[in-house]
Amino acid sequence: MVIKWQDFKQVCKKLIHISFAFSIALNLQAADADAGSSFMLNQLNPYQKSVIRAPGSFIPTDEFVQAPEEQKIWLQSILVEDDAGVLKSIRENFKDWEEKEEYAKNWNIESIKTYETPSRAYKKSYLSKKLLKYADKRLSGEIKKADEGSTLHRVGQLEKALRPKVEAQVSKRIKIKVKARVLQAKAIVRVDNPWVEHNTELNAKGHIQMNFKRDFSQLGANANVRYQVNEGQYIAWFDKQLVENWIGRVSSEQSDKDVAFSGDADKKLQLLFNKSF
C-alpha cells in the first residue's frame, strides 16, 4: 500500500483538529471544579470579538489610516462546523444561558425560576460530553466525504469492519441481529420473534445482561425480566396502567436458583407516577 505525502499530511491535519476537541473534553472531565477558575465557550469561538468602549467624543480627521491586516487565529481552522450541527447547538445553548444570567443579574431577579440556568458543574459536564460528540461527528463527516482510495476512505472501511452488523435467519419467524458498539465497548445480540422482546448485552469486562419483555396491549400491561448472568440474579416485574400517569408495579428480585415471588425473593408493590413537563 502506497500513501501519497499530500494525502498523509491532510489526514494528519484533520486528525490533529479532532484530537484537540477530544483533549479539551477530557481536560474538562479531569479538572477540579474550583470556584476560582472558569471556562467560557466564547474562548472556543474563533469569531468572538473583544468589546472595546469607544471614546465619548472625537475630532474627525481627514488622515487615511490603513486598516490592519486581519489575523486568523489557529482556532478558526480547528473548531469548524460539523455536519450534525453539534458545535452550533453548544454555542446557542451557552449564549441563551449567558443572556438569562445577565438579565437576571441586571434586574436583581436571580431567585425567579424562569431565569434559572444550569450550575457551573453541569455546564462543564455538558461541554465535555458535547465536545466528545463533536469530535466523533467531525471524524465521521470527514470519513464520509473522503475521496475513494484516500487514507481517510480506507479508515472508513476499517471502521465498518470494527462495527459489524450481522443478521442470521434462524427460522421463518426468528431472526438474530448482532451489533457491536466499539466506542462503548459492548455488543448487543437481539432476537426478533413474534412472542417476546429479547436482547443480550455483553461488555468488554465480560458482564452479560439478558432482557425480556412481553406486552399485553389489551390489558394495558407488560411483563419484564432482567437477568444479570455474572451475579446469578434476576428481577421480574409486571406493570399495569391504572389511570393516566399512574402505573402499578409488582416486582420480585431473587437468585437464579429461586423461583420468582418465592419465600426468599425480595418482593415489592409500587405505585409509579410519570408525567412529562
Backbone as numpy.savetxt, mean C-alpha at the origin, in Angstrom:
# Nx Ny Nz CAx CAy CAz Cx Cy Cz
24.87 -13.04 -23.89 24.03 -11.86 -23.89 24.91 -10.62 -23.89
24.67 -9.68 -24.82 25.46 -8.46 -24.94 24.59 -7.28 -24.58
25.02 -6.46 -23.64 24.27 -5.28 -23.21 25.02 -4.04 -23.68
24.33 -3.18 -24.42 24.94 -1.96 -24.91 25.21 -1.01 -23.74
26.29 -0.25 -23.85 26.69 0.64 -22.77 25.63 1.72 -22.53
25.04 2.30 -23.59 24.02 3.32 -23.43 22.79 2.77 -22.75
22.42 1.55 -23.12 21.27 0.90 -22.49 21.54 0.65 -21.02
22.75 0.23 -20.71 23.13 -0.04 -19.31 23.09 1.24 -18.49
23.58 2.35 -19.05 23.57 3.62 -18.33 22.16 4.09 -18.05
21.27 3.90 -19.04 19.88 4.33 -18.87 19.21 3.53 -17.76
19.44 2.22 -17.73 18.84 1.37 -16.69 19.36 1.77 -15.32
20.67 1.97 -15.20 21.26 2.35 -13.92 20.68 3.66 -13.41
20.49 4.61 -14.32 19.95 5.92 -13.94 18.55 5.79 -13.37
17.71 4.99 -14.05 16.32 4.82 -13.58 16.27 4.05 -12.27
17.13 3.05 -12.13 17.14 2.28 -10.90 17.64 3.12 -9.71
18.57 4.05 -9.98 19.04 4.95 -8.92 17.90 5.84 -8.46
17.09 6.35 -9.41 15.94 7.18 -9.06 14.98 6.42 -8.16
14.68 5.20 -8.55 13.71 4.39 -7.79 14.26 4.02 -6.43
15.54 3.66 -6.37 16.14 3.30 -5.08 16.19 4.50 -4.15
16.25 5.71 -4.71 16.22 6.91 -3.87 14.89 7.01 -3.14
13.78 6.74 -3.85 12.47 6.77 -3.21 12.37 5.70 -2.14
12.93 4.53 -2.42 12.94 3.45 -1.42 13.71 3.88 -0.18
14.88 4.53 -0.37 15.71 4.90 0.76 15.02 5.93 1.64
14.28 6.87 1.03 13.55 7.86 1.82 12.50 7.17 2.67
11.76 6.24 2.03 10.71 5.53 2.75 11.27 4.74 3.91
12.38 4.06 3.69 12.97 3.25 4.75 13.54 4.11 5.87
14.13 5.25 5.49 14.64 6.15 6.53 13.52 6.73 7.38
12.37 6.99 6.75 11.23 7.49 7.51 10.74 6.45 8.49
10.75 5.18 8.07 10.30 4.12 8.95 11.25 3.94 10.12
12.55 4.14 9.90 13.54 3.88 10.95 13.79 5.09 11.85
13.41 6.27 11.40 13.74 7.49 12.17 12.92 7.57 13.44
13.50 8.20 14.48 12.78 8.40 15.73 11.80 9.54 15.57
10.64 9.41 16.19 9.59 10.43 16.08 9.81 11.51 17.13
10.96 12.22 17.07 11.23 13.27 18.05 10.54 14.55 17.63
10.14 15.34 18.61 9.36 16.55 18.32 10.21 17.63 17.66
11.52 17.53 17.75 12.37 18.59 17.23 12.64 18.48 15.75
12.30 17.36 15.12 12.58 17.20 13.70 11.27 17.15 12.95
11.31 17.57 11.68 10.11 17.54 10.85 10.51 17.23 9.43
9.55 16.67 8.69 9.80 16.32 7.29 8.63 16.83 6.47
8.85 17.80 5.67 7.78 18.39 4.89 7.82 17.84 3.48
6.65 17.57 2.95 6.57 17.01 1.60 7.09 17.97 0.55
6.96 19.30 0.81 7.40 20.24 -0.21 8.90 20.20 -0.43
9.65 19.53 0.49 11.08 19.36 0.27 11.33 18.38 -0.87
10.32 17.53 -1.14 10.45 16.57 -2.23 9.93 17.13 -3.54
9.26 18.29 -3.48 8.66 18.86 -4.66 9.69 19.70 -5.42
10.09 19.26 -6.61 11.11 20.02 -7.36 10.62 21.37 -7.84
9.28 21.59 -7.82 8.73 22.84 -8.32 8.38 23.81 -7.20
8.72 23.43 -5.96 8.45 24.30 -4.81 9.35 25.54 -4.88
8.75 26.69 -4.68 9.52 27.94 -4.73 9.52 28.61 -3.35
10.62 29.25 -3.04 10.71 29.97 -1.77 9.87 31.24 -1.86
9.12 31.52 -0.79 8.29 32.72 -0.75 9.10 33.84 -0.12
9.35 34.89 -0.87 10.15 36.02 -0.39 9.27 37.28 -0.42
9.23 37.97 0.69 8.41 39.18 0.76 9.08 40.31 0.00
8.30 40.97 -0.87 8.83 42.07 -1.66 8.80 43.35 -0.84
9.62 44.34 -1.20 9.61 45.61 -0.47 8.27 46.33 -0.61
7.90 47.14 0.41 6.64 47.85 0.38 6.58 48.89 -0.72
7.69 49.49 -1.09 7.72 50.49 -2.16 9.04 50.37 -2.90
9.05 50.80 -4.14 10.29 50.74 -4.90 10.27 51.85 -5.95
11.49 52.17 -6.42 11.64 53.19 -7.46 11.93 52.49 -8.76
11.04 52.63 -9.76 11.26 51.94 -11.04 12.55 52.43 -11.70
13.18 51.58 -12.44 14.42 51.92 -13.15 14.34 51.38 -14.57
15.00 52.07 -15.45 15.02 51.66 -16.85 16.18 50.72 -17.15
17.00 50.46 -16.15 18.13 49.58 -16.38 17.66 48.15 -16.64
18.31 47.51 -17.56 17.96 46.14 -17.91 18.87 45.16 -17.17
18.25 44.26 -16.48 19.01 43.24 -15.77 18.60 41.87 -16.31
19.58 41.14 -16.77 19.30 39.83 -17.34 18.84 38.85 -16.25
17.77 38.14 -16.55 17.25 37.18 -15.58 18.26 36.05 -15.40
18.41 35.61 -14.17 19.38 34.52 -13.94 18.93 33.24 -14.63
19.89 32.46 -15.01 19.58 31.20 -15.69 18.87 30.25 -14.73
17.81 29.63 -15.23 17.04 28.72 -14.39 17.89 27.51 -14.02
17.95 27.25 -12.74 18.72 26.12 -12.25 17.78 24.94 -11.98
18.08 23.81 -12.54 17.29 22.62 -12.32 17.97 21.75 -11.27
17.25 21.54 -10.17 17.84 20.73 -9.11 17.70 19.26 -9.47
18.52 18.42 -8.85 18.56 16.99 -9.20 17.27 16.27 -8.85
16.47 16.80 -7.89 15.21 16.14 -7.54 14.22 16.17 -8.70
14.34 17.16 -9.60 13.42 17.26 -10.73 13.50 16.05 -11.65
14.65 15.42 -11.71 14.82 14.26 -12.59 14.52 12.95 -11.88
14.28 13.00 -10.55 14.04 11.78 -9.79 12.57 11.63 -9.44
12.01 12.65 -8.76 10.62 12.57 -8.34 9.70 13.04 -9.46
9.63 12.26 -10.52 8.76 12.56 -11.65 7.45 11.82 -11.46
6.43 12.25 -12.21 5.12 11.64 -12.06 5.15 10.18 -12.52
4.42 9.34 -11.80 4.30 7.94 -12.18 2.96 7.73 -12.86
2.82 6.59 -13.56 1.60 6.31 -14.32 0.38 6.16 -13.42
0.57 5.71 -12.19 -0.55 5.48 -11.27 -0.96 6.75 -10.51
-0.19 7.82 -10.64 -0.53 9.07 -9.96 -0.30 9.05 -8.47
0.61 8.20 -7.99 0.86 8.09 -6.55 1.47 9.37 -6.01
2.46 9.91 -6.71 3.14 11.12 -6.23 2.17 12.29 -6.19
1.28 12.37 -7.16 0.29 13.45 -7.20 -0.65 13.36 -6.01
-1.09 12.16 -5.67 -2.00 12.00 -4.54 -1.32 12.36 -3.22
-0.01 12.06 -3.10 0.73 12.43 -1.89 0.73 13.95 -1.73
1.08 14.66 -2.80 1.14 16.12 -2.74 -0.22 16.72 -2.40
-1.28 16.19 -3.02 -2.62 16.74 -2.79 -3.06 16.54 -1.34
-2.78 15.36 -0.78 -3.17 15.10 0.61 -2.42 16.01 1.58
-1.10 16.13 1.38 -0.32 16.98 2.28 -0.72 18.45 2.13
-1.03 18.87 0.92 -1.47 20.25 0.71 -2.79 20.51 1.44
-3.71 19.55 1.34 -5.00 19.69 2.02 -4.83 19.77 3.54
-3.97 18.90 4.08 -3.72 18.92 5.53 -3.09 20.25 5.97
-2.12 20.73 5.20 -1.44 21.96 5.56 -2.39 23.16 5.51
-3.28 23.18 4.51 -4.24 24.28 4.41 -5.20 24.28 5.60
-5.66 23.09 6.01 -6.55 22.99 7.16 -5.85 23.45 8.44
-4.60 23.00 8.61 -3.85 23.37 9.81 -3.59 24.88 9.86
-3.26 25.47 8.73 -3.00 26.90 8.68 -4.27 27.70 8.98
-5.40 27.26 8.40 -6.67 27.94 8.62 -7.08 27.85 10.09
-6.97 26.65 10.67 -7.35 26.45 12.07 -6.46 27.26 13.00
-5.18 27.37 12.67 -4.25 28.13 13.50 -4.55 29.63 13.43
-4.81 30.12 12.22 -5.07 31.56 12.05 -6.35 31.99 12.75
-7.36 31.11 12.77 -8.64 31.46 13.38 -8.83 30.85 14.77
-7.77 30.22 15.27 -7.80 29.64 16.62 -8.96 28.68 16.81
-9.11 27.75 15.87 -10.20 26.77 15.94 -9.63 25.35 15.80
-8.44 25.13 16.38 -7.81 23.81 16.27 -8.65 22.71 16.91
-9.48 23.06 17.89 -10.26 22.05 18.61 -11.47 21.54 17.83
-11.85 22.24 16.76 -13.02 21.82 15.98 -12.64 20.61 15.11
-13.44 19.56 15.21 -13.11 18.30 14.52 -13.06 18.46 13.00
-13.81 19.40 12.48 -13.82 19.61 11.02 -12.44 19.91 10.49
-11.62 20.54 11.33 -10.29 20.96 10.88 -9.18 20.11 11.50
-9.53 18.97 12.03 -8.52 18.05 12.55 -7.76 17.41 11.40
-6.48 17.25 11.57 -5.64 16.59 10.57 -4.87 15.45 11.23
-4.35 14.53 10.44 -3.61 13.40 11.03 -2.41 13.86 11.85
-2.03 13.02 12.79 -0.88 13.34 13.63 0.42 13.25 12.83
1.49 13.76 13.41 2.79 13.73 12.74 3.25 12.29 12.50
2.98 11.41 13.48 3.37 10.01 13.34 2.63 9.35 12.18
1.33 9.68 12.05 0.54 9.10 10.95 1.06 9.61 9.60
1.36 10.91 9.51 1.88 11.47 8.26 3.19 10.80 7.86
4.00 10.56 8.85 5.30 9.92 8.60 5.10 8.51 8.06
4.20 7.75 8.70 3.91 6.39 8.26 3.27 6.40 6.88
2.35 7.34 6.65 1.68 7.46 5.36 2.67 7.74 4.24
3.56 8.70 4.48 4.54 9.08 3.46 5.48 7.92 3.16
5.88 7.19 4.18 6.77 6.05 4.00 6.13 4.99 3.12
4.87 4.64 3.42 4.18 3.61 2.64 3.95 4.07 1.21
3.55 5.34 1.05 3.27 5.85 -0.28 4.53 5.92 -1.15
5.67 6.26 -0.54 6.91 6.32 -1.32 7.35 4.94 -1.77
7.11 3.93 -0.94 7.39 2.56 -1.37 6.49 2.18 -2.54
5.22 2.58 -2.45 4.30 2.29 -3.55 4.71 3.05 -4.80
5.15 4.31 -4.62 5.59 5.12 -5.76 6.77 4.45 -6.47
7.74 3.97 -5.69 8.90 3.31 -6.27 8.50 2.07 -7.04
7.55 1.31 -6.48 7.09 0.10 -7.14 6.37 0.43 -8.45
5.47 1.44 -8.42 4.74 1.84 -9.62 5.67 2.45 -10.67
6.66 3.20 -10.20 7.60 3.81 -11.14 8.40 2.73 -11.86
8.86 1.73 -11.11 9.61 0.64 -11.72 8.74 -0.15 -12.69
7.48 -0.43 -12.30 6.57 -1.17 -13.17 6.31 -0.40 -14.46
6.15 0.94 -14.32 5.91 1.76 -15.51 7.09 1.78 -16.46
8.30 1.86 -15.90 9.49 1.86 -16.75 9.64 0.52 -17.47
9.31 -0.55 -16.77 9.43 -1.88 -17.38 8.43 -2.04 -18.51
7.19 -1.58 -18.30 6.14 -1.72 -19.32 6.48 -0.93 -20.58
7.11 0.25 -20.40 7.42 1.11 -21.55 8.77 0.79 -22.19
9.49 -0.18 -21.64 10.83 -0.50 -22.15 10.74 -1.13 -23.54
11.71 -0.79 -24.39 11.77 -1.35 -25.74 12.12 -2.83 -25.68
11.53 -3.58 -26.59 11.80 -5.02 -26.62 13.29 -5.27 -26.91
13.88 -6.13 -26.12 15.29 -6.44 -26.27 16.18 -5.63 -25.36
15.63 -4.57 -24.72 16.43 -3.76 -23.81 16.59 -4.48 -22.48
17.48 -3.94 -21.64 17.73 -4.56 -20.35 16.48 -4.53 -19.46
15.77 -3.39 -19.45 14.56 -3.30 -18.64 13.48 -4.26 -19.12
13.42 -4.48 -20.43 12.45 -5.44 -20.95 12.78 -6.85 -20.46
14.07 -7.17 -20.40 14.47 -8.48 -19.89 14.19 -8.60 -18.40
14.32 -7.46 -17.69 13.96 -7.45 -16.27 12.47 -7.75 -16.10
11.65 -7.20 -17.00 10.21 -7.46 -16.96 9.89 -8.93 -17.19
10.61 -9.57 -18.11 10.40 -10.99 -18.34 10.78 -11.80 -17.11
11.84 -11.38 -16.44 12.26 -12.07 -15.22 11.23 -11.87 -14.11
10.66 -10.65 -14.04 9.65 -10.36 -13.02 8.43 -11.26 -13.21
8.03 -11.49 -14.45 6.89 -12.38 -14.71 7.20 -13.80 -14.26
8.46 -14.19 -14.44 8.84 -15.55 -14.03 8.82 -15.70 -12.51
9.08 -14.57 -11.80 9.08 -14.62 -10.34 7.70 -14.44 -9.75
6.73 -14.10 -10.59 5.35 -13.93 -10.11 4.43 -14.86 -10.90
4.57 -16.14 -10.72 3.78 -17.06 -11.52 2.30 -17.04 -11.17
1.46 -17.24 -12.17 0.03 -17.42 -11.98 -0.34 -18.72 -12.68
-0.47 -19.77 -11.89 -0.67 -21.10 -12.44 -2.11 -21.53 -12.19
-2.74 -22.13 -13.19 -4.08 -22.68 -13.06 -4.08 -24.14 -13.50
-4.82 -24.94 -12.76 -4.93 -26.36 -13.11 -6.38 -26.79 -12.95
-6.93 -27.38 -14.01 -8.31 -27.88 -13.98 -8.30 -29.30 -13.44
-8.76 -29.46 -12.19 -8.78 -30.77 -11.56 -9.92 -31.61 -12.09
-11.09 -31.01 -12.18 -12.26 -31.68 -12.73 -13.13 -30.63 -13.41
-14.31 -31.05 -13.85 -15.18 -30.13 -14.56 -15.60 -28.96 -13.68
-15.69 -29.16 -12.36 -16.20 -28.14 -11.46 -15.15 -27.66 -10.45
-13.95 -28.15 -10.55 -12.91 -27.77 -9.58 -11.67 -27.28 -10.33
-11.19 -26.12 -9.93 -10.00 -25.53 -10.53 -9.09 -25.02 -9.42
-7.78 -25.23 -9.57 -6.80 -24.76 -8.59 -6.00 -23.61 -9.20
-5.89 -22.51 -8.48 -5.12 -21.36 -8.94 -4.02 -21.06 -7.93
-2.81 -20.82 -8.42 -1.67 -20.51 -7.56 -1.13 -19.14 -7.96
-0.99 -18.27 -6.98 -0.46 -16.93 -7.23 0.64 -16.65 -6.21
1.82 -16.23 -6.71 2.94 -15.89 -5.82 3.07 -14.38 -5.72
3.23 -13.88 -4.49 3.46 -12.46 -4.25 4.85 -12.31 -3.65
5.81 -12.03 -4.53 7.21 -12.04 -4.13 7.51 -10.97 -3.09
7.02 -9.74 -3.31 7.34 -8.65 -2.39 6.77 -8.91 -1.00
5.64 -9.63 -0.92 5.05 -9.97 0.37 5.56 -11.30 0.90
6.40 -11.96 0.12 7.01 -13.23 0.51 5.96 -14.27 0.88
4.94 -14.41 0.04 3.94 -15.43 0.30 3.30 -15.91 -1.00
2.66 -17.05 -0.91 1.95 -17.63 -2.05 0.53 -17.97 -1.62
-0.40 -17.88 -2.56 -1.81 -18.16 -2.27 -2.30 -19.25 -3.22
-2.85 -20.29 -2.65 -3.44 -21.38 -3.43 -4.95 -21.32 -3.25
-5.65 -21.13 -4.35 -7.11 -20.99 -4.29 -7.77 -22.15 -5.02
-8.79 -22.73 -4.38 -9.53 -23.85 -4.98 -10.92 -23.34 -5.36
-11.16 -23.18 -6.66 -12.48 -22.74 -7.13 -13.40 -23.94 -7.26
-14.53 -23.86 -6.57 -15.53 -24.93 -6.64 -16.89 -24.34 -6.29
-17.98 -25.01 -6.63 -19.32 -24.46 -6.40 -19.85 -24.62 -4.98
-19.08 -25.23 -4.08 -19.60 -25.54 -2.76 -19.09 -24.62 -1.65
-17.79 -24.39 -1.62 -17.22 -23.61 -0.53 -16.03 -22.80 -1.04
-15.88 -21.55 -0.54 -14.71 -20.73 -0.88 -13.52 -21.23 -0.07
-12.41 -21.49 -0.75 -11.25 -22.01 -0.03 -9.97 -21.46 -0.62
-9.06 -21.01 0.27 -7.72 -20.62 -0.15 -6.75 -20.92 0.97
-5.52 -21.20 0.58 -4.45 -21.50 1.52 -3.31 -20.52 1.30
-2.84 -19.89 2.38 -1.75 -18.93 2.30 -0.48 -19.52 2.92
0.65 -19.39 2.21 1.94 -19.86 2.70 2.93 -18.71 2.61
3.66 -18.46 3.71 4.66 -17.39 3.66 6.07 -17.96 3.71
7.07 -17.06 3.61 8.47 -17.49 3.53 8.96 -18.17 4.80
8.28 -17.93 5.94 8.68 -18.54 7.20 8.07 -19.92 7.40
7.31 -20.38 6.40 6.71 -21.70 6.50 5.37 -21.73 7.19
4.80 -20.55 7.47 3.49 -20.51 8.13 2.38 -20.79 7.12
1.44 -21.65 7.49 0.36 -22.04 6.60 -0.98 -21.74 7.27
-1.85 -21.06 6.53 -3.20 -20.76 7.02 -4.21 -21.16 5.95
-5.22 -21.92 6.36 -6.27 -22.38 5.45 -7.58 -21.68 5.82
-8.29 -21.16 4.82 -9.53 -20.42 5.05 -10.67 -21.06 4.26
-11.80 -21.23 4.92 -12.99 -21.82 4.30 -14.19 -20.91 4.59
-15.07 -20.77 3.60 -16.27 -19.96 3.80 -17.41 -20.50 2.94
-18.60 -20.51 3.53 -19.80 -20.94 2.79 -20.92 -19.96 3.09
-21.49 -19.36 2.02 -22.59 -18.41 2.17 -23.93 -19.12 2.07
-24.86 -18.67 2.91 -26.25 -19.14 2.85 -27.11 -17.90 2.61
-27.20 -17.51 1.34 -27.83 -16.24 0.99 -29.30 -16.18 1.40
-30.00 -17.30 1.32 -31.42 -17.30 1.68 -31.62 -17.02 3.16
-30.65 -17.38 3.98 -30.74 -17.15 5.42 -30.05 -15.85 5.84
-29.32 -15.23 4.90 -28.56 -14.04 5.25 -27.45 -14.36 6.22
-26.81 -15.52 6.04 -25.79 -15.98 6.98 -24.63 -16.61 6.22
-23.52 -16.84 6.94 -22.37 -17.52 6.36 -21.61 -18.26 7.45
-20.96 -19.35 7.06 -20.15 -20.16 7.98 -18.69 -20.06 7.55
-17.78 -19.98 8.53 -16.37 -19.78 8.25 -15.50 -20.67 9.13
-14.35 -21.06 8.57 -13.34 -21.80 9.33 -11.96 -21.26 8.95
-11.14 -20.94 9.95 -9.76 -20.53 9.71 -8.84 -21.48 10.48
-7.98 -22.19 9.74 -7.14 -23.22 10.35 -5.68 -22.81 10.29
-5.04 -22.64 11.45 -3.62 -22.33 11.55 -2.87 -23.67 11.65
-2.29 -24.11 10.54 -1.71 -25.45 10.47 -0.54 -25.61 11.44
0.36 -24.63 11.48 1.55 -24.74 12.32 1.21 -24.81 13.81
0.22 -24.02 14.21 -0.17 -24.01 15.62 -1.11 -25.15 15.97
-1.69 -25.79 14.97 -2.64 -26.87 15.24 -3.92 -26.35 15.89
-4.32 -25.11 15.54 -5.51 -24.49 16.10 -6.44 -24.07 14.96
-7.74 -24.10 15.22 -8.68 -23.59 14.23 -9.85 -22.92 14.94
-10.44 -21.97 14.23 -11.60 -21.26 14.76 -12.73 -21.39 13.74
-13.91 -21.72 14.23 -15.10 -21.82 13.39 -16.12 -20.81 13.89
-16.75 -20.07 12.98 -17.76 -19.12 13.40 -18.90 -19.05 12.39
-20.04 -18.64 12.90 -21.26 -18.56 12.10 -21.84 -17.16 12.29
-21.99 -16.41 11.17 -22.52 -15.05 11.22 -23.93 -15.01 10.64
-24.80 -14.25 11.29 -26.19 -14.09 10.83 -26.58 -12.62 10.91
-27.08 -12.10 9.77 -27.56 -10.72 9.75 -28.87 -10.65 10.51
-28.87 -9.86 11.60 -30.07 -9.74 12.42 -30.98 -8.63 11.90
-30.48 -7.41 11.96 -31.15 -6.25 11.37 -30.06 -5.44 10.68
-30.44 -4.32 10.10 -29.46 -3.49 9.39 -28.33 -3.07 10.34
-27.10 -3.30 9.90 -25.88 -2.92 10.63 -25.56 -3.81 11.83
-26.42 -4.77 12.14 -26.18 -5.64 13.29 -26.04 -7.08 12.86
-24.98 -7.75 13.35 -24.69 -9.14 13.02 -24.50 -9.94 14.30
-25.12 -11.10 14.35 -24.90 -12.00 15.47 -23.87 -13.05 15.10
-22.94 -13.33 16.00 -21.87 -14.29 15.70 -21.73 -15.30 16.84
-21.64 -16.56 16.44 -21.33 -17.64 17.37 -20.02 -18.26 16.90
-19.01 -18.34 17.78 -17.70 -18.84 17.38 -17.16 -19.85 18.38
-16.22 -20.66 17.89 -15.58 -21.67 18.73 -14.14 -21.84 18.28
-13.20 -21.67 19.22 -11.77 -21.83 18.93 -11.21 -22.98 19.75
-10.47 -23.88 19.09 -9.99 -25.08 19.76 -8.82 -25.70 19.00
-8.24 -26.74 19.59 -7.18 -27.50 18.95 -7.76 -28.33 17.82
-6.90 -28.68 16.85 -7.38 -29.50 15.74 -7.66 -30.94 16.16
-7.38 -31.24 17.42 -7.70 -32.58 17.96 -9.10 -32.61 18.57
-9.71 -31.42 18.72 -11.03 -31.33 19.34 -12.08 -30.93 18.33
-13.32 -31.24 18.65 -14.45 -30.89 17.80 -14.93 -29.49 18.17
-15.35 -28.72 17.17 -15.85 -27.38 17.43 -17.04 -27.42 18.38
-17.09 -26.43 19.29 -18.15 -26.28 20.28 -18.18 -27.44 21.28
-17.05 -28.14 21.41 -16.97 -29.21 22.40 -16.64 -28.62 23.77
-16.42 -29.48 24.76 -16.21 -29.02 26.13 -15.00 -28.13 26.32
-13.87 -28.42 25.67 -12.64 -27.66 25.87 -12.51 -26.45 24.94
-13.47 -26.24 24.06 -13.39 -25.14 23.09 -13.67 -23.79 23.75
-13.07 -22.75 23.18 -13.32 -21.38 23.64 -14.53 -20.85 22.85
-15.70 -20.94 23.46 -16.95 -20.60 22.77 -17.35 -19.16 23.11
-17.83 -18.44 22.06 -18.22 -17.04 22.24 -19.53 -16.75 21.52
-20.31 -15.87 22.10 -21.53 -15.34 21.48 -21.37 -13.82 21.41
-21.35 -13.26 20.19 -21.06 -11.85 20.02 -22.17 -11.15 19.23
-22.32 -9.86 19.51 -23.23 -9.01 18.77 -22.39 -7.90 18.14
-22.30 -7.88 16.81 -21.41 -6.95 16.10 -22.19 -5.85 15.40
-21.67 -4.63 15.50 -22.28 -3.48 14.83 -21.31 -2.96 13.79
-21.81 -2.71 12.59 -20.95 -2.24 11.51 -21.68 -1.20 10.70
-21.06 -0.02 10.57 -21.66 1.07 9.78 -20.55 1.93 9.23
-20.66 2.25 7.95 -19.65 3.11 7.31 -19.94 4.57 7.62
-18.88 5.35 7.76 -19.03 6.78 8.08 -18.50 7.62 6.93
